[in-house]
Amino acid sequence: MRYNFKKIYVQRSIYDDFLWRANAEKIIGRFPEAELVEVESHWRIPELFAADAGDWMRMKREVLVLGVKSGLSHQKNGRSADFIAASSSNGCLSSCQYCYVARRKGGSNPLTIFVNVEEIAHSIRKHQKKLGAKSEPNQCDERFWTYDIGCNADLSADSFVCDNPGFLVREFAQMEHAKATFATKTVNDEYWLGIDPKGKTRIRYSLMPSEIARYVDIGTSPISERIESTNRLVEAGYEVHFSFAPIIVYGERKQWKKDWQNLWREIDDRLSAPAKAQLKCEAFFLTHSAAMHEVNLQWNAKGEEFLWKPELQVPKKTAPDTLVYDYNFRRREIAAFEEDLRRFLPYCPVRYSF
């Protein structure tokens, strides 16, 4: 993938630190034609807040933000990872219509890269060292404390813009008690195969049936390419799991279920024996919101035909502004989903689901 940003917003404090400035200049050097605009904060950029949602895709492709990550805490998780690490980026170059990342920089939440990645890595190293060795296995990992380093972004997509992702993977390869993990919908094997993760990075490829992905997974790598990439990454020393998510209900006569079954058949046909032997997955249903629905109608109304199901969606108990499928329906259907999955991919245990 190639990106030609036309405007790069640069947080002024970056110039106060030699290393931050050097990291920023490396990124800026990749886009010599871009206009540079200095700002006080990577969160407070009035022009981005004023952007119309109709410019969603243009903003994603033309705007980049460089900032400094201030909060370096690592939050307990217990699902995909033991901890959500301080992020090295925020926002994304893709435009998945159901994305949960807060739109705090305007309509499309363009990519922000944090240039203090060395500080982020140091804080993780210090955190895992204080924890010491993991005393007993859990669903996150049997041996290591796992840190999700891409909770609010897609690090594989970031790798087309900067080396933050590779820097972190190389750092985790040297940590005593920690393993990195991140979810992605972007294939960049040329980048990842040039790094030796030493078995200390788990990549989670997000997958859904191609029939629905073409409408809502905008700007991502094709599903078939993600599956094929799995074999190469496993051979190179990465652990690769699948995130079957979000599960979206659509079509007559439960067409969504048939499409998932076809996807599992494709996975079974294409995965190598080593990839199957290490495979695990997570699975969860769609979350949505009325506010997101209104924004999405302005830039990709077709996708909302699949995502917006008011007759089936109810407010989430812990977050009333978020919509989930009816609780009884979801409880019944996730059990059926897992039963079907065991039938088609018996070698792929579910790490967690909801």
Disulfide bonds with the S-S distance in Angstrom:
none
